Amino acid sequence: MAMSMLKLVFALMTLFSVTTHSSIVTGTGKEALQIYPPTCTRIECPNFKTIHVGNGFEIRRYNSSVWITTSPIQDISLVQAARTGFLQLFDYIQGKNKYNQTIEMTGPVITQILPSDGPFCKSTFNVSFYVPKENQADPPPAEGLQVQRWKPTYLAARQFSGFVEDSSVGKEAAALKSSLEGTVWADAIQKNLGDGVYTVAQYNSPFEFENRVNEIWMTFHVEDQHALL
């Protein structure tokens, strides 16, 4: 356990201490955000465009993207599951893959959550790393990790600050769902995700105490964007 914690600290310090040489990729809808994630001015993040701003949420369209995703992690704690998944992904980008290839850090690290039926039951978590554009054509395979290729994807996003905690993240997800009630976006999300599924996007190192930005995502797909506007 002690070795795992030391490895986690080293991983996070390594990933977030030197990033200025990475390419800058920003979303075209950044004006609509309450706080544009500072991390995305230092490292590569997926491109998006904000197409609608509502009360407590915004709707984004992300370009096609590629992610490396862990196998499902069963845990009662989002924080612990995200830590477990992050360590796997850190090993991956440090060269623990079939190509022995190191990969630049990107943001955000996202965790999809399928909540359990009760407070003392384990939920299912999948933790994902955004693959840089230069590696997307042929991402290195690795045991226990899967490549996910996203087509252009729509999502509803809600921002919140501070550290992600098990006690608060469910409330943030519920707030997003509530703000979407009665909109065409809620219907689209229900068709795509069903009840309860959401994603937590984390942009900051644990060693950053100011300007922390996290987001709740609820994804969906549309065939005709104009029908929703």
CORHU-V460680 format. One record per backbone hydrogen bond with DSSP energy under -1.0 kcal/mol. CO is the residue of the C=O (numbers start at 1). NH is the residue of the N-H. Records with the same first field share a line. If there is no record, write none. Layout:
# CORHU-V460680
CO->NH, NH
This chain:
# CORHU-V460680
1->5
2->6
3->7
4->8
5->9
6->10
7->11
8->12
9->13
10->14
11->15
12->16
13->17
19->22
27->30
29->32
30->33
37->40
38->41
39->42, 43
44->107
47->63
48->28
49->61
52->59
54->56
57->54
58->157
59->51, 52
60->155
61->49
62->153
65->150
66->131
67->148
68->129
69->146
73->125
75->123
77->81
78->82
79->83
80->84
81->85
82->86
83->87
84->88
85->89
86->90
87->91
88->92
89->93
90->94
91->96
92->95
93->103
95->97
97->100
109->202
110->128
111->200
112->126
113->198
114->124
118->121
123->75
124->114
125->73
126->112
127->70
128->110
129->68
132->135
133->136
141->98
142->145
144->71
146->69
148->67
150->65
153->62
154->220
155->60
156->218
157->58
158->216
160->214
165->168, 169
168->172
169->173
170->174
171->175
172->176
173->177
174->178
175->179
176->180
180->183
183->187
184->188
185->189
186->190
187->191
188->192
189->193
198->113
199->217
200->111
201->215
202->109
205->208
213->203
214->160
215->201
216->158
217->199
218->156
220->154
225->228
